[in-house]
Amino acid sequence: MNDNPYKQKVSKTVGWLLFAIGIIAAVQVLMTQNGAGADSARTIGQVVGPVLISLVGLYFAGVFTKAR
């Protein structure tokens, strides 16, 4: 990844923070939906953003090493 160990620590920390923020946001979206009256397409559309943010966080944390 990087030769500098400080940059590696910062990258991993930022990655795990992005992952946590993305998961919290996705759970918040799912919890605030109106139960049986919620439109599934709208729910999926609102959850896609936080899930993508959490995947980018996992990439920065080093979980996905060969992502291209």
C-alpha positions as CSV (number, residue, x, y, z in Angstrom):
1,M,0.0,0.0,0.0
2,N,2.1,2.9,1.3
3,D,5.7,2.9,2.5
4,N,5.0,5.3,5.3
5,P,3.5,3.5,8.4
6,Y,1.8,6.7,9.5
7,K,-0.1,6.9,6.3
8,Q,-1.1,3.3,6.6
9,K,-2.5,3.9,10.0
10,V,-4.4,6.9,8.9
11,S,-5.8,5.1,5.9
12,K,-6.9,2.2,8.0
13,T,-8.5,4.5,10.6
14,V,-10.3,6.5,7.9
15,G,-11.4,3.3,6.2
16,W,-12.9,1.8,9.4
17,L,-14.6,5.2,10.2
18,L,-16.2,5.3,6.7
19,F,-17.3,1.7,7.2
20,A,-18.9,2.5,10.5
21,I,-20.6,5.7,9.3
22,G,-22.0,3.9,6.2
23,I,-23.4,1.0,8.3
24,I,-25.0,3.4,10.8
25,A,-26.5,5.5,8.0
26,A,-27.9,2.3,6.3
27,V,-29.4,1.1,9.5
28,Q,-30.9,4.5,10.2
29,V,-32.5,4.5,6.7
30,L,-34.0,1.0,7.3
31,M,-35.3,1.9,10.8
32,T,-37.0,5.1,9.7
33,Q,-39.0,3.5,6.9
34,N,-42.8,3.3,7.5
35,G,-43.1,-0.4,8.0
36,A,-45.5,-2.1,5.6
37,G,-46.4,1.1,3.7
38,A,-42.8,1.7,2.6
39,D,-41.9,1.5,-1.1
40,S,-39.2,-1.1,-1.6
41,A,-37.6,0.6,-4.6
42,R,-37.3,3.8,-2.6
43,T,-35.8,2.0,0.4
44,I,-33.2,0.3,-1.9
45,G,-32.4,3.6,-3.5
46,Q,-31.8,5.2,-0.1
47,V,-29.6,2.4,1.2
48,V,-27.3,2.2,-1.9
49,G,-25.3,5.3,-1.0
50,P,-24.4,4.3,2.6
51,V,-23.6,0.8,1.4
52,L,-21.2,2.1,-1.2
53,I,-19.6,4.4,1.4
54,S,-19.0,1.4,3.7
55,L,-17.5,-0.6,0.8
56,V,-15.1,2.2,0.0
57,G,-14.2,2.3,3.8
58,L,-13.5,-1.4,3.6
59,Y,-11.2,-0.8,0.7
60,F,-9.3,1.9,2.5
61,A,-9.1,-0.3,5.6
62,G,-7.3,-3.0,3.5
63,V,-10.0,-5.7,3.6
64,F,-10.2,-5.6,-0.2
65,T,-6.7,-5.7,-1.4
66,K,-7.1,-6.6,-5.1
67,A,-10.1,-4.4,-6.0
68,R,-9.7,-2.9,-9.5
